[in-house]
Amino acid sequence: MTQSCDTLSGANGGGCGVGLTPEQRRVLRGHGTERPGSSPLNDEKRQGIYACAGCGRELFTSDSKYDSGSGWPSFFRAIDAGVETTQDSSHGMIRTEVHCAGCKGHLGHVFPDGPQPTGLRYCMNGIVLEFRPATQGAGL
Ligand SMILES: [Zn+2]
């Protein structure tokens, strides 16, 4: 599967994943999926912001992270301007794909079996998230 950088670099000026590892590129640009349980972010409990590894856009806050037991970092709510969704009918299933609103990189999928208040489960590839711990005392 080849995907041109030209269609993805967009207006953010971030280029085509400069500085990304091949595995990050495989997920972000090639709609790949990381191995469940492989992300250290599964156990991340600190306060902070989860940003896109491709362009730095803020996607999720630690307030909406929960332990879904799926092996992937999971959130019940995204930052409104952070992500966009599209219908994905690959692999014989209809799923809702989640991508970054900034660089359009693939992040994961959203499922309707999450906890209240949203009932949503944003099932993310931790490898394409960059955790930024909140600075002590500075608030969010
Ligand atoms: Zn991005």
Residues whose N, C-alpha, C, O or C-beta is under 5 A from the ligand:
A	BS01	ZN	C52 G54 C55 G56 R57 C100 G102 C103 K104 G105
